[in-house]
Structures are given as C-alpha cells and as structure tokens.
Amino acid sequence: MKRILFFTICILYTLNLSAQWTPQQTEWYYPEPVKVAPANKPGVPPADAIVLFDGTSLSEWVNEKGEAAEWTISNHIVSVKPGTGNILTKEHFGDCQLHIEFRSPAPEKHDGQNRGNSGIFLMSRYEVQVLDGDNNPTYVNGMVGSIYKQVAPLVNAYTKNGEWQAYDIYWKAPKFGTGGELESPAVITVILNGMVVQNNYTLKGNTPYIGLPEYNAHGRLPIMLQDHGTTVSFRNIWIRNL
C-alpha cells in the first residue's frame, strides 16, 4: 500500500511540474538557420560549398613545396601523375563535409596495396584509404573505406574497377588545449557509394604506415590527396565548413 501511495505521489508531482510549463517556453525562433540551396542533381555541389576541383584547373591546390600542382587534367577529370608528389588544398580546414569521387586505373598485373592506391588525408594526416576494392584482397585496415591502419570498413561498398566511386566524409576535427593536450579526439563518418562504411569512428591519432597512431597538437590544415604511384582519377571535389 505504501509503495502504491509513493508512486501515486510521484505521478502527481510530475504532472504538476508539467502543468507549470507552456508550449511557448520550450520553443525558440532565433537564430534562424541560413537558407542554403541543396544540390539539385548529381555532380552539383550545395550552394555554400567550396569547389576544390571544378574539372578545369588545380588552382585550389599546390604540391608539398607550395608550388603549382602537376597532376594531369583531362575531360574534367584530374589524375595522379606518379612521381610528382601529393597535392594539398591552399585553404586550411577543420570540421567539414567533404565530397570526392574517384576511379581506379586498370589493374594490369597489380594487386593488394599496389592496385589503385591513393588516399584522402583530412588535415593532411588522417587518411581515408582509396584503393581498388574489386576482387583485391589486402589487409582489412588498409582496404578501400578503411581509416588507414586503424579500422576496417563496416562493408566493402566498392562497385567495379573502372567505375566511379563516391565518398561523402563527415569530419569532426580533434581539439587541443593548453600545452597541446588533447581535449577531444577526431571523429569521422564515411559514406561510400551511399553506404555507411565508418559510423562516427573515434580516431586513435594519425594514420602512419609504420608505428602506432598518435596525436600531435595542430590547428586547421589542408586536405591532402596522395600520390602512391598509380594513376587514380578524381572528380567533383567540394567541401563545406561545419
């Protein structure tokens, strides 16, 4: 009986608290989100996007020496020119939404990490792997859709060699405090061809080829695309600051 009375009092107390509120007290009307026109067809970026490659020039990119990027442009496509090195955006970015499409070259006799290898480096140091995923076994934390050397993708969403693949990447940059201490790690969601392959993954640090990941304090940095010696092609590259 005491227990029933206790719960009855609790319910009445809760109802009484609710009665003290009006709908207007839990609604707000400012600041209003900015109106932005979304993409109305494939290949067209949202109105507030920064176009990093429009098919005509690499004016938004430089090589690692800060000089003009030397990759090859043809038919509104940019391709790695092996031996010329990585390219980086002139602008630096933090939290962002990045869209980029890539196509692996003909496999020839290559396999594993030698087939269609490149990489998308957020803040120049955190790599989302680009690799031919069409019947191409390799270590799973280095396959297409992986966060390199940290975590395998949830699924292999790569279609076929020679077909265009689309990445949509949602990036929350790491935050560093006084003395370079890590306050919050980087978090990433990656969608490949419409399928989530990384779901709010928390990075353990950078993505080195050899050794374990670690964080070193930094601010906003460029996006980097990797020259790994194969002629991977890219198109429709745009980014939104978040």
CORQUINOR-V529646 format. One record per pair of residues at least 6 apart in sequence whose ideal C-beta (glycine too) atoms are under 8 Angstrom apart, sorted by the first residue. I is the first residue (numbers start at 1). J is the second residue. Records with the same first field share a line. If there is no record, write none. Layout:
I = J + J
//
This chain:
34 = 48
36 = 46 + 47 + 48
37 = 46 + 47
38 = 46 + 47
39 = 45 + 46
43 = 236
45 = 51 + 99 + 236 + 238
46 = 238 + 240
48 = 240
49 = 99 + 238 + 239 + 240
50 = 60 + 91 + 238 + 239 + 240 + 241
51 = 60 + 237 + 238
52 = 60 + 61 + 89 + 223 + 237 + 238 + 239
53 = 60 + 61 + 78 + 234 + 235 + 236 + 237
55 = 73 + 76 + 77 + 235
56 = 73 + 76
57 = 73
58 = 68 + 69 + 71 + 73 + 78 + 87
60 = 89 + 90 + 91
61 = 69 + 87 + 88 + 89 + 90
62 = 68 + 69 + 87 + 88 + 90
63 = 69 + 70 + 84 + 85 + 86 + 87 + 88
64 = 85 + 86 + 88
69 = 84 + 87
70 = 81 + 84 + 85
71 = 78 + 79 + 80 + 81 + 84 + 87 + 227
72 = 78 + 79 + 80 + 81 + 231
73 = 79
76 = 235
77 = 103 + 233 + 234 + 235
78 = 233 + 234 + 235
79 = 231 + 232 + 233 + 234
80 = 118 + 225 + 226 + 227 + 228 + 230 + 231 + 232 + 233
81 = 227 + 231
82 = 227 + 229 + 230 + 231
83 = 227 + 229
84 = 227
85 = 227
86 = 121 + 224 + 225 + 226 + 227
87 = 224 + 225 + 227
88 = 124 + 222 + 223 + 224 + 225
89 = 222 + 223 + 224
90 = 222
91 = 222
92 = 219 + 220 + 221 + 222
93 = 122 + 123 + 220 + 221 + 222 + 223 + 239 + 241
94 = 123 + 173 + 219 + 220 + 241
95 = 171 + 172 + 173 + 241 + 242
96 = 122 + 169 + 171 + 239 + 240 + 241 + 242
97 = 168 + 169 + 170 + 171 + 239 + 240 + 242
98 = 120 + 122 + 167 + 168 + 169 + 171 + 223 + 237 + 238 + 239
99 = 166 + 167 + 168 + 169 + 236 + 237 + 238 + 239
100 = 120 + 166 + 167 + 169 + 234 + 236 + 237
101 = 164 + 165 + 166 + 167 + 234 + 235 + 236 + 237
102 = 118 + 130 + 164 + 165 + 167 + 232 + 233 + 234
103 = 162 + 163 + 164 + 165 + 232 + 233 + 234 + 235
104 = 115 + 116 + 131 + 132 + 134 + 161 + 162 + 165 + 230 + 232
105 = 116 + 230 + 231 + 232 + 233
106 = 161 + 162
107 = 115 + 116 + 132 + 134 + 136 + 161
110 = 116 + 230
111 = 136 + 137
112 = 136 + 137 + 138
113 = 131 + 138 + 142
114 = 229 + 230
115 = 131 + 132 + 136 + 230
116 = 130 + 131 + 132 + 136 + 161 + 230 + 232
117 = 130 + 131 + 132 + 226 + 228 + 229 + 230 + 232
118 = 130 + 131 + 225 + 226 + 227 + 228 + 230 + 232
119 = 127 + 128 + 129 + 130 + 148 + 224 + 225 + 226 + 228
120 = 127 + 128 + 130 + 167 + 169 + 223 + 224 + 225 + 226
121 = 127 + 128 + 207 + 223 + 224 + 225 + 226
122 = 128 + 169 + 171 + 173 + 186 + 188 + 223
123 = 173 + 186 + 218 + 220 + 221 + 222 + 223
124 = 221 + 222 + 223 + 224
125 = 206 + 207 + 218 + 221
126 = 147 + 186 + 188 + 203 + 206 + 207
127 = 147 + 148 + 207 + 226
128 = 145 + 146 + 147 + 148 + 167 + 169 + 188 + 190 + 198
129 = 142 + 143 + 144 + 145 + 146 + 147 + 148
130 = 144 + 226 + 232
131 = 138 + 142 + 143 + 144
132 = 144 + 158 + 161
133 = 143 + 144 + 145 + 156 + 158
134 = 158 + 159 + 160 + 161
136 = 143
140 = 146 + 152 + 153
141 = 147 + 148 + 149 + 150 + 151 + 152
142 = 148 + 149
143 = 152 + 153 + 156
144 = 153 + 156 + 158 + 165 + 192
145 = 152 + 153 + 154 + 155 + 156 + 157 + 158 + 190 + 192 + 197 + 198
146 = 152 + 153
147 = 188 + 190 + 198 + 201 + 203 + 207
148 = 207 + 209
149 = 207 + 208 + 209 + 213
150 = 201 + 203 + 204 + 207 + 213
151 = 198 + 201
153 = 190 + 192 + 197 + 198
154 = 196 + 197 + 198 + 199
155 = 195 + 197
157 = 192 + 193 + 194 + 195 + 197
158 = 165 + 192 + 193
159 = 165 + 193
164 = 235
165 = 192 + 193
166 = 192 + 193 + 194 + 236
167 = 190 + 191 + 192
168 = 190 + 191
169 = 188 + 189 + 190 + 191
170 = 188 + 189 + 190 + 191 + 242
171 = 186 + 187 + 188 + 242
172 = 186 + 187 + 188 + 242
173 = 186 + 220
174 = 182 + 184 + 185 + 186 + 203 + 215
175 = 182 + 183 + 184
176 = 182 + 183 + 215 + 217 + 218
177 = 183
180 = 216 + 217
181 = 217
182 = 215 + 217
185 = 202 + 203 + 204 + 205 + 215
186 = 202 + 203
187 = 200 + 201 + 202 + 203
188 = 198 + 200 + 201 + 203
189 = 196 + 198 + 199 + 200 + 201
190 = 196 + 197 + 198 + 201
191 = 197
203 = 213
204 = 212 + 213
205 = 212 + 213 + 214 + 215
206 = 213 + 214 + 215 + 216
207 = 213
223 = 239
225 = 234
//
